[in-house]
Amino acid sequence: MTIRRIAEEQRLSGAVMGGGIIWLAGQVADDPTLDAEGQTADILAQIDALLAEAGTDKRALMSVTIVLADIRDAPAMNRAWDAWLDAGAKPARMTIEAALVDPRWKVEITGVALAP
């Protein structure tokens, strides 16, 4: 089996492809000073870029997990999510509250997609 790593960093890859599946690492905002809606939009743009590099797009997402540092940010996160979502290709989704590594991060998103 061939494994392809995309956007490799010191400790992780932004995405890993193998066996017809793409796993996305937890994505956080490049600008942690943004509010939850802005951080979500930033992260979704990163996901778009990773999936494009993998040869696909958000319609291939099968499952998404969204972690909020404060569950009260769910309405703001959902505004960015709803603006980005392809209504004809909604992935399964889970949203949870948990502490994030950097206290400035409000949102982290990971997912699994089908490879092209």
OpenMM code with the backbone's topology and positions (N, CA, C; nanometers):
from openmm import Vec3, app, unit

residues = "MET THR ILE ARG ARG ILE ALA GLU GLU GLN ARG LEU SER GLY ALA VAL MET GLY GLY GLY ILE ILE TRP LEU ALA GLY GLN VAL ALA ASP ASP PRO THR LEU ASP ALA GLU GLY GLN THR ALA ASP ILE LEU ALA GLN ILE ASP ALA LEU LEU ALA GLU ALA GLY THR ASP LYS ARG ALA LEU MET SER VAL THR ILE VAL LEU ALA ASP ILE ARG ASP ALA PRO ALA MET ASN ARG ALA TRP ASP ALA TRP LEU ASP ALA GLY ALA LYS PRO ALA ARG MET THR ILE GLU ALA ALA LEU VAL ASP PRO ARG TRP LYS VAL GLU ILE THR GLY VAL ALA LEU ALA PRO".split()
positions = [
    Vec3(0.0848, -0.1174, 0.0000),
    Vec3(0.0000, 0.0000, 0.0000),
    Vec3(0.0898, 0.1243, 0.0000),
    Vec3(0.0516, 0.2218, -0.0785),
    Vec3(0.1230, 0.3487, -0.0828),
    Vec3(0.0579, 0.4469, 0.0133),
    Vec3(0.1403, 0.5150, 0.0913),
    Vec3(0.0925, 0.6180, 0.1821),
    Vec3(0.1511, 0.7502, 0.1360),
    Vec3(0.0665, 0.8504, 0.1241),
    Vec3(0.1103, 0.9844, 0.0844),
    Vec3(0.0812, 1.0811, 0.1985),
    Vec3(0.1831, 1.1568, 0.2346),
    Vec3(0.1690, 1.2566, 0.3407),
    Vec3(0.1698, 1.3956, 0.2792),
    Vec3(0.0749, 1.4779, 0.3199),
    Vec3(0.0580, 1.6126, 0.2651),
    Vec3(0.0825, 1.7139, 0.3761),
    Vec3(0.1524, 1.8214, 0.3421),
    Vec3(0.1782, 1.9317, 0.4361),
    Vec3(0.2448, 1.8799, 0.5638),
    Vec3(0.3574, 1.8113, 0.5449),
    Vec3(0.4302, 1.7588, 0.6601),
    Vec3(0.4909, 1.8721, 0.7415),
    Vec3(0.4813, 1.8585, 0.8727),
    Vec3(0.5400, 1.9524, 0.9676),
    Vec3(0.6317, 1.8740, 1.0608),
    Vec3(0.6809, 1.9379, 1.1627),
    Vec3(0.7739, 1.8733, 1.2553),
    Vec3(0.7136, 1.7497, 1.3213),
    Vec3(0.5884, 1.7591, 1.3656),
    Vec3(0.5290, 1.6508, 1.4439),
    Vec3(0.4157, 1.5764, 1.3750),
    Vec3(0.3707, 1.6266, 1.2608),
    Vec3(0.2539, 1.5645, 1.1977),
    Vec3(0.2458, 1.6016, 1.0510),
    Vec3(0.1554, 1.5363, 0.9834),
    Vec3(0.1205, 1.5711, 0.8458),
    Vec3(-0.0184, 1.6325, 0.8483),
    Vec3(-0.0402, 1.7331, 0.7651),
    Vec3(-0.1715, 1.7959, 0.7579),
    Vec3(-0.2785, 1.6982, 0.7125),
    Vec3(-0.2386, 1.6049, 0.6275),
    Vec3(-0.3288, 1.4996, 0.5798),
    Vec3(-0.2450, 1.3790, 0.5420),
    Vec3(-0.3054, 1.2620, 0.5528),
    Vec3(-0.2400, 1.1375, 0.5130),
    Vec3(-0.3384, 1.0601, 0.4270),
    Vec3(-0.2895, 1.0134, 0.3120),
    Vec3(-0.3733, 0.9363, 0.2189),
    Vec3(-0.3224, 0.7927, 0.2120),
    Vec3(-0.4149, 0.6990, 0.2082),
    Vec3(-0.3797, 0.5584, 0.1913),
    Vec3(-0.5052, 0.4745, 0.1852),
    Vec3(-0.5019, 0.3711, 0.1049),
    Vec3(-0.6153, 0.2797, 0.0987),
    Vec3(-0.7455, 0.3449, 0.0570),
    Vec3(-0.7359, 0.4517, -0.0233),
    Vec3(-0.8562, 0.5177, -0.0720),
    Vec3(-0.9188, 0.6157, 0.0264),
    Vec3(-0.8475, 0.6457, 0.1346),
    Vec3(-0.9006, 0.7348, 0.2377),
    Vec3(-0.8010, 0.8469, 0.2657),
    Vec3(-0.8526, 0.9634, 0.3014),
    Vec3(-0.7715, 1.0779, 0.3429),
    Vec3(-0.8089, 1.1102, 0.4873),
    Vec3(-0.7092, 1.1131, 0.5746),
    Vec3(-0.7298, 1.1527, 0.7140),
    Vec3(-0.6719, 1.2922, 0.7317),
    Vec3(-0.7509, 1.3824, 0.7829),
    Vec3(-0.7047, 1.5181, 0.8097),
    Vec3(-0.6604, 1.5299, 0.9550),
    Vec3(-0.5443, 1.5902, 0.9756),
    Vec3(-0.5018, 1.6217, 1.1121),
    Vec3(-0.5940, 1.7299, 1.1671),
    Vec3(-0.5936, 1.7480, 1.2955),
    Vec3(-0.6698, 1.8572, 1.3543),
    Vec3(-0.6163, 1.9896, 1.3023),
    Vec3(-0.7035, 2.0668, 1.2407),
    Vec3(-0.6650, 2.1954, 1.1827),
    Vec3(-0.7097, 2.3068, 1.2768),
    Vec3(-0.6205, 2.4027, 1.2995),
    Vec3(-0.6515, 2.5192, 1.3811),
    Vec3(-0.6247, 2.6448, 1.2994),
    Vec3(-0.6788, 2.7560, 1.3446),
    Vec3(-0.6663, 2.8813, 1.2704),
    Vec3(-0.5216, 2.9305, 1.2664),
    Vec3(-0.4834, 2.9841, 1.1507),
    Vec3(-0.3523, 3.0479, 1.1383),
    Vec3(-0.3470, 3.1753, 1.2213),
    Vec3(-0.4616, 3.2409, 1.2369),
    Vec3(-0.4697, 3.3649, 1.3145),
    Vec3(-0.5550, 3.3395, 1.4388),
    Vec3(-0.4907, 3.3125, 1.5538),
    Vec3(-0.5662, 3.2805, 1.6746),
    Vec3(-0.6368, 3.4000, 1.7378),
    Vec3(-0.6195, 3.5203, 1.6820),
    Vec3(-0.6889, 3.6370, 1.7374),
    Vec3(-0.8306, 3.6504, 1.6826),
    Vec3(-0.8647, 3.5718, 1.5806),
    Vec3(-0.9995, 3.5764, 1.5239),
    Vec3(-1.1011, 3.5204, 1.6225),
    Vec3(-1.2280, 3.5595, 1.6054),
    Vec3(-1.3345, 3.5010, 1.6861),
    Vec3(-1.3646, 3.3602, 1.6335),
    Vec3(-1.4563, 3.2913, 1.6964),
    Vec3(-1.4857, 3.1523, 1.6591),
    Vec3(-1.5318, 3.1401, 1.5145),
    Vec3(-1.6131, 3.2337, 1.4684),
    Vec3(-1.6585, 3.2279, 1.3293),
    Vec3(-1.5406, 3.2473, 1.2337),
    Vec3(-1.4549, 3.3442, 1.2635),
    Vec3(-1.3382, 3.3683, 1.1795),
    Vec3(-1.2399, 3.2526, 1.1814),
    Vec3(-1.2168, 3.1955, 1.3002),
    Vec3(-1.1274, 3.0798, 1.3085),
    Vec3(-1.1839, 2.9624, 1.2292),
    Vec3(-1.3142, 2.9405, 1.2384),
    Vec3(-1.3760, 2.8305, 1.1635),
    Vec3(-1.3590, 2.8513, 1.0140),
    Vec3(-1.3847, 2.9722, 0.9657),
    Vec3(-1.3686, 3.0008, 0.8220),
    Vec3(-1.2241, 2.9784, 0.7785),
    Vec3(-1.1288, 3.0204, 0.8611),
    Vec3(-0.9871, 3.0002, 0.8320),
    Vec3(-0.9561, 2.8507, 0.8208),
    Vec3(-1.0032, 2.7738, 0.9165),
    Vec3(-0.9783, 2.6292, 0.9176),
    Vec3(-1.0418, 2.5624, 0.7966),
    Vec3(-1.1640, 2.6003, 0.7626),
    Vec3(-1.2309, 2.5390, 0.6474),
    Vec3(-1.1567, 2.5697, 0.5184),
    Vec3(-1.0970, 2.6878, 0.5077),
    Vec3(-1.0138, 2.7199, 0.3911),
    Vec3(-0.8895, 2.6304, 0.3884),
    Vec3(-0.8329, 2.6021, 0.5043),
    Vec3(-0.7184, 2.5108, 0.5111),
    Vec3(-0.7594, 2.3702, 0.4670),
    Vec3(-0.8766, 2.3266, 0.5103),
    Vec3(-0.9265, 2.1946, 0.4713),
    Vec3(-0.9472, 2.1899, 0.3203),
    Vec3(-1.0047, 2.2966, 0.2638),
    Vec3(-1.0199, 2.3034, 0.1183),
    Vec3(-0.8850, 2.2862, 0.0493),
    Vec3(-0.7819, 2.3540, 0.0996),
    Vec3(-0.6491, 2.3478, 0.0379),
    Vec3(-0.5884, 2.2080, 0.0501),
    Vec3(-0.6017, 2.1452, 0.1661),
    Vec3(-0.5489, 2.0092, 0.1836),
    Vec3(-0.6191, 1.9107, 0.0915),
    Vec3(-0.7506, 1.9206, 0.0847),
    Vec3(-0.8250, 1.8293, -0.0021),
    Vec3(-0.7916, 1.8540, -0.1493),
    Vec3(-0.7724, 1.9796, -0.1878),
    Vec3(-0.7337, 2.0098, -0.3258),
    Vec3(-0.5973, 1.9488, -0.3567),
    Vec3(-0.5039, 1.9596, -0.2625),
    Vec3(-0.3723, 1.8991, -0.2840),
    Vec3(-0.3821, 1.7475, -0.2954),
    Vec3(-0.4817, 1.6898, -0.2287),
    Vec3(-0.5048, 1.5454, -0.2361),
    Vec3(-0.5820, 1.5069, -0.3630),
    Vec3(-0.6283, 1.6080, -0.4379),
    Vec3(-0.6990, 1.5807, -0.5627),
    Vec3(-0.8488, 1.5713, -0.5503),
    Vec3(-0.9044, 1.6256, -0.4444),
    Vec3(-1.0488, 1.6181, -0.4252),
    Vec3(-1.0989, 1.7470, -0.3602),
    Vec3(-1.2187, 1.7437, -0.3048),
    Vec3(-1.2747, 1.8626, -0.2397),
    Vec3(-1.3680, 1.8209, -0.1256),
    Vec3(-1.4325, 1.9191, -0.0642),
    Vec3(-1.5147, 1.8948, 0.0547),
    Vec3(-1.6294, 1.7971, 0.0313),
    Vec3(-1.6707, 1.7789, -0.0922),
    Vec3(-1.7780, 1.6828, -0.1194),
    Vec3(-1.7354, 1.5396, -0.0908),
    Vec3(-1.6040, 1.5153, -0.0778),
    Vec3(-1.5532, 1.3813, -0.0472),
    Vec3(-1.5473, 1.3542, 0.1030),
    Vec3(-1.5746, 1.4563, 0.1850),
    Vec3(-1.5708, 1.4356, 0.3303),
    Vec3(-1.6804, 1.3385, 0.3735),
    Vec3(-1.6412, 1.2397, 0.4512),
    Vec3(-1.7373, 1.1436, 0.5039),
    Vec3(-1.7725, 1.1754, 0.6482),
    Vec3(-1.6733, 1.2236, 0.7238),
    Vec3(-1.6930, 1.2480, 0.8664),
    Vec3(-1.6074, 1.3663, 0.9085),
    Vec3(-1.6627, 1.4489, 0.9966),
    Vec3(-1.5916, 1.5650, 1.0501),
    Vec3(-1.6144, 1.5701, 1.2010),
    Vec3(-1.5069, 1.5993, 1.2745),
    Vec3(-1.5172, 1.6229, 1.4178),
    Vec3(-1.4728, 1.7661, 1.4442),
    Vec3(-1.5574, 1.8408, 1.5117),
    Vec3(-1.5286, 1.9792, 1.5464),
    Vec3(-1.5148, 1.9882, 1.6978),
    Vec3(-1.4024, 2.0441, 1.7406),
    Vec3(-1.3771, 2.0625, 1.8825),
    Vec3(-1.3830, 2.2121, 1.9106),
    Vec3(-1.4673, 2.2489, 2.0056),
    Vec3(-1.4785, 2.3879, 2.0489),
    Vec3(-1.4221, 2.4006, 2.1897),
    Vec3(-1.3411, 2.5027, 2.2122),
    Vec3(-1.2898, 2.5270, 2.3469),
    Vec3(-1.4029, 2.5697, 2.4398),
    Vec3(-1.5045, 2.6326, 2.3822),
    Vec3(-1.6223, 2.6765, 2.4585),
    Vec3(-1.7459, 2.6465, 2.3742),
    Vec3(-1.8275, 2.5545, 2.4188),
    Vec3(-1.9445, 2.5099, 2.3414),
    Vec3(-2.0397, 2.6255, 2.3118),
    Vec3(-2.0306, 2.7343, 2.3880),
    Vec3(-2.1147, 2.8508, 2.3597),
    Vec3(-2.0779, 2.9176, 2.2269),
    Vec3(-1.9627, 2.8798, 2.1702),
    Vec3(-1.9228, 2.9314, 2.0383),
    Vec3(-1.9872, 2.8530, 1.9231),
    Vec3(-2.0708, 2.7549, 1.9540),
    Vec3(-2.1326, 2.6732, 1.8488),
    Vec3(-2.2107, 2.7569, 1.7474),
    Vec3(-2.2927, 2.8539, 1.7866),
    Vec3(-2.3648, 2.9320, 1.6856),
    Vec3(-2.2702, 3.0069, 1.5907),
    Vec3(-2.1621, 3.0645, 1.6431),
    Vec3(-2.0663, 3.1357, 1.5581),
    Vec3(-1.9957, 3.0378, 1.4632),
    Vec3(-1.9536, 2.9227, 1.5167),
    Vec3(-1.8899, 2.8207, 1.4338),
    Vec3(-1.9861, 2.7752, 1.3251),
    Vec3(-2.1131, 2.7526, 1.3612),
    Vec3(-2.2112, 2.7052, 1.2639),
    Vec3(-2.2380, 2.8060, 1.1520),
    Vec3(-2.2250, 2.9347, 1.1806),
    Vec3(-2.2423, 3.0348, 1.0735),
    Vec3(-2.1370, 3.0147, 0.9651),
    Vec3(-2.0120, 2.9969, 1.0048),
    Vec3(-1.9056, 2.9733, 0.9062),
    Vec3(-1.9237, 2.8374, 0.8392),
    Vec3(-1.9595, 2.7363, 0.9166),
    Vec3(-1.9815, 2.6017, 0.8629),
    Vec3(-2.0928, 2.6042, 0.7576),
    Vec3(-2.2055, 2.6666, 0.7915),
    Vec3(-2.3198, 2.6690, 0.6996),
    Vec3(-2.2866, 2.7430, 0.5704),
    Vec3(-2.2078, 2.8492, 0.5795),
    Vec3(-2.1684, 2.9241, 0.4595),
    Vec3(-2.0757, 2.8416, 0.3706),
    Vec3(-1.9984, 2.7516, 0.4290),
    Vec3(-1.9000, 2.6703, 0.3566),
    Vec3(-1.9583, 2.5388, 0.3051),
    Vec3(-2.0517, 2.4834, 0.3766),
    Vec3(-2.1042, 2.3487, 0.3501),
    Vec3(-2.1679, 2.3369, 0.2127),
    Vec3(-2.1395, 2.2265, 0.1452),
    Vec3(-2.2090, 2.1918, 0.0214),
    Vec3(-2.3358, 2.1174, 0.0653),
    Vec3(-2.4504, 2.1801, 0.0488),
    Vec3(-2.5762, 2.1238, 0.0993),
    Vec3(-2.6081, 1.9869, 0.0414),
    Vec3(-2.5532, 1.9557, -0.0755),
    Vec3(-2.5788, 1.8264, -0.1380),
    Vec3(-2.4816, 1.7180, -0.0961),
    Vec3(-2.3846, 1.7524, -0.0104),
    Vec3(-2.2820, 1.6546, 0.0280),
    Vec3(-2.2403, 1.6766, 0.1734),
    Vec3(-2.3366, 1.6678, 0.2633),
    Vec3(-2.3079, 1.6903, 0.4050),
    Vec3(-2.2394, 1.5676, 0.4662),
    Vec3(-2.1246, 1.5874, 0.5323),
    Vec3(-2.0611, 1.4737, 0.5996),
    Vec3(-2.1301, 1.4453, 0.7330),
    Vec3(-2.1053, 1.3271, 0.7864),
    Vec3(-2.1433, 1.3008, 0.9252),
    Vec3(-2.0601, 1.3967, 1.0099),
    Vec3(-2.1159, 1.4438, 1.1224),
    Vec3(-2.0437, 1.5435, 1.2004),
    Vec3(-2.0681, 1.5248, 1.3490),
    Vec3(-1.9636, 1.5500, 1.4254),
    Vec3(-1.9730, 1.5512, 1.5709),
    Vec3(-1.9093, 1.6808, 1.6185),
    Vec3(-1.9695, 1.7463, 1.7169),
    Vec3(-1.9141, 1.8673, 1.7761),
    Vec3(-1.9039, 1.8449, 1.9262),
    Vec3(-1.7836, 1.8688, 1.9799),
    Vec3(-1.7615, 1.8492, 2.1225),
    Vec3(-1.6889, 1.9705, 2.1811),
    Vec3(-1.6899, 1.9798, 2.3130),
    Vec3(-1.6152, 2.0826, 2.3837),
    Vec3(-1.4966, 2.0164, 2.4532),
    Vec3(-1.3785, 2.0769, 2.4363),
    Vec3(-1.2576, 2.0280, 2.5025),
    Vec3(-1.1538, 2.1395, 2.5055),
    Vec3(-1.0639, 2.1326, 2.5999),
    Vec3(-0.9538, 2.2289, 2.6050),
    Vec3(-0.8623, 2.2039, 2.4859),
    Vec3(-0.8171, 2.3123, 2.4222),
    Vec3(-0.7239, 2.3017, 2.3107),
    Vec3(-0.5845, 2.3394, 2.3584),
    Vec3(-0.4815, 2.2958, 2.2875),
    Vec3(-0.3433, 2.3138, 2.3304),
    Vec3(-0.3081, 2.4607, 2.3532),
    Vec3(-0.3471, 2.5468, 2.2600),
    Vec3(-0.3215, 2.6908, 2.2734),
    Vec3(-0.4519, 2.7556, 2.3203),
    Vec3(-0.4515, 2.8236, 2.4330),
    Vec3(-0.5772, 2.8805, 2.4836),
    Vec3(-0.6380, 2.9875, 2.3922),
    Vec3(-0.5645, 3.0365, 2.2941),
    Vec3(-0.6199, 3.1332, 2.1988),
    Vec3(-0.7038, 3.0641, 2.0917),
    Vec3(-0.6822, 2.9345, 2.0714),
    Vec3(-0.7612, 2.8609, 1.9720),
    Vec3(-0.9008, 2.8370, 2.0270),
    Vec3(-0.9982, 2.8633, 1.9451),
    Vec3(-1.1372, 2.8428, 1.9821),
    Vec3(-1.1967, 2.7198, 1.9145),
    Vec3(-1.1356, 2.6786, 1.8013),
    Vec3(-1.1917, 2.5725, 1.7178),
    Vec3(-1.0782, 2.4856, 1.6635),
    Vec3(-1.1018, 2.3556, 1.6581),
    Vec3(-1.0136, 2.2618, 1.5872),
    Vec3(-1.1026, 2.1651, 1.5120),
    Vec3(-1.0661, 2.1365, 1.3875),
    Vec3(-1.1495, 2.0500, 1.3033),
    Vec3(-1.0627, 1.9427, 1.2390),
    Vec3(-1.1111, 1.8208, 1.2423),
    Vec3(-1.0473, 1.7086, 1.1745),
    Vec3(-1.1538, 1.6361, 1.0925),
    Vec3(-1.1108, 1.5515, 1.0024),
    Vec3(-1.2094, 1.4792, 0.9228),
    Vec3(-1.1481, 1.3639, 0.8451),
    Vec3(-1.2361, 1.2893, 0.7809),
    Vec3(-1.1987, 1.1765, 0.6969),
    Vec3(-1.2720, 1.1911, 0.5652),
    Vec3(-1.1986, 1.1746, 0.4549),
    Vec3(-1.2581, 1.1887, 0.3219),
    Vec3(-1.2176, 1.0714, 0.2343),
    Vec3(-1.2947, 1.0482, 0.1296),
    Vec3(-1.2576, 0.9495, 0.0294),
    Vec3(-1.1546, 1.0101, -0.0644),
    Vec3(-1.0515, 0.9334, -0.0946),
    Vec3(-0.9508, 0.9787, -0.1907),
    Vec3(-1.0054, 0.9593, -0.3316),
    Vec3(-0.9549, 1.0401, -0.4260),
    Vec3(-1.0046, 1.0270, -0.5651),
    Vec3(-0.9610, 0.8959, -0.6269),
] * unit.nanometer
topology = app.Topology()
chain = topology.addChain("A")
for resn in residues:
    res = topology.addResidue(resn, chain)
    for name in ("N", "CA", "C"):
        topology.addAtom(name, app.Element.getBySymbol(name[0]), res)
